[in-house]
Every structure is written in structure tokens, then in C-alpha cells.
Amino acid sequence: MFCTLSQTFVSEPKFNENSTPASKTVNVRFVDRNGNIRHLEGEVGDNLMVLARRHNIEIEGACEGSLACSTCHVYIDQKFYDLLPPASEGEEDMLDLAVFLQENSRLSCQIMLTKELNGMTITLPKATRNFYVDGHIPQPH
């Protein structure tokens, strides 16, 4: 018995008939350690740490998003913090190691952009602490 290719592979369309590529755009603002503001444009589903590093925002991300450090620690604007899924136990454990921890602290490697996060402000802490890979700063791929 033979099947045609269309019978074998079924996938959902990327956009419905009412959407446009622009509807996937998520705009965020990063405030660096010196108070400078950078506006970035990402897409729904983008990882916040990867987006930041792609645009040379000073987020170390020593463990490259494997949830083994706190060097991608950021502060999330409270309005948007409440829209994020709760931090996992692993993320909470790593945040316990972060310096300058605040109630709105999160690890940027654990945040995926959603349309609801459009307009979010992310602030970098004064410093991060890298216990594991002293001085190693991974380069964006």
C-alpha cells in the first residue's frame, strides 16, 4: 500500500488566514547596567537570553541556558512579571545563587517570548556571579 506525501505528513499552517508575520513580533526594552535603553524586536517563541545575546546585550549566560548558573539573571517589569509562568524549582535554585536578587528576578534563559510580553522592560542587575566557568562568555551561534 502506498501513500502520497500529503497523506503521510500533516502539519499545521504557520499562520492562520487572519494573521500576518507582524503578529509574531514582540518588542522588548533592555535597560543595561549604566541605564542605557535598547529596543529589541523578537518573535513569539524566541528565548529572551538568546535574543539579548544576539543583539550584544551584556548577558553572560555562562551555562548557555542549561539552568546551571545565574549569570543571565534579569529583573522583569512587574506588570509583565505576573504574565510569566511561575519559575521552576530548578530556576528558583539558581536564583538563590544570584546577587542583587529582587522579587521580580528571573533567569532570562527560562523566558520564552509571547505576544502578551510585547512592550516588556528587562533590567540587568548591577552584577552577576559566575561560580562555574570563570570568565567564559559564550558567543551567540
N, C-alpha and C positions, 0 to 999 in steps of 0.2 A: 504494500500500500504506500502510495506516495502522497505527500502533502505539498502544497505550494508554499512559497516563502511567506506569504501574507497569512497563511493559516498557522504557520509554525511560530512566528514571532509577533507578539502583540505588545504594543507599548502605548502608553498614554501620550497624547499630544503635549508638547511643552507648554503651550498657551492655549486657553480656550478662545473661542471666536471673538470674545469681547475684550481680550487682553492685548496688550502691546508689550514690546520689550521694556519700555519705560516703566511699566507697572512692577517690574522686578527690581528697580533701582531703590537703594536705601542710602540716604545721605546721613553721614555722621560727622561730628566735630571732635577733634582731639585737642586737648589742652596739654602742652608739654610742660616740663619741669620749670621752664622760665616764664610760663604764662602765655606763650605764643599759641595761637589757634590755627589749626589746619583743618580744612574741609575735605572730606574724602567721600567718594561715591563707590559703593559696593553693590552687590546683588543679593537678593534673598538667597539664603543658604551659605553665603560666604562666612568663613571663620574670622572673627574680629582680629585675632592676633596676626593671622596670615595677611589680612588686608592691611593692617597697620605697618607690618614689616615690608610689604610690597611697596609701600609709599614712604619708606625710610623714617617712620616714626620710631623713636628710640625705645622700643620694647625688646628686651633681650631675648626672652623665650629660650633659655638655655637647654631645656629638655625637648624643645621643638614640639610642644603640645602633647607630650605623653603623660601629663599630670604627675610629674616627678619633681617639680620645683615651684617657686612662686615668683619667678622673675618676669612674668607677664601680668603681674598684679596691676589693676587699674581701679579707679573709682567711677562708678556709673551714676549719672544724674538720677536722683531719687524717683522722679516721675517715670523713668524708664526701668529703673531697677526693679520696681514692682511688677513689670511686664515680663521679666525674665523667669524661666523655670527655676525652681529652687536649686541651690548648689548641691551637688552630690556629696556624699560623705568623703570621698577622695579629694574633692576640691576644698571642702572645709578643712581637711587635714593639712593641705598645702597652704591654705590661707593662714592657718595658725603659725606658720613659719615666716609670714610676711612682716616686714617692718612697716610702720605707719598705717596699721590696719584700721579701717573705719567700718561703720555699719553698712556702707554701700560699696564695700570692696568685693571684687570678683577677679577671677583669672580670665584674661581675655581669650585664652586658648579654649575656654569652655563655652564661649558665647557664639552662637550662630545667628547671623542677621535674619530678621523677619521684617515684614512690612511695618509691623507695629513699632519697630525701633527706629523708624525714619525720623531724623531730627535729634537723635540721642547725642549727648555730650559725654565724652570719656576723658577723664583727667588722669594723668600719670602721677604717681606718688613721687615724693622728693628723691627716693632711692629704692632700690630693691637689693636683696641679699642672695648671692649665688653661692650656695654651700657645695654644690656638686661638680661643676665644671668651671673652675675658677678662670674667669676671663674669656671663656669661649663664647663667641657671639655667632650663632648660626646665620648663614646667608640665605636670603629668600631664593627659592627654586624657580 
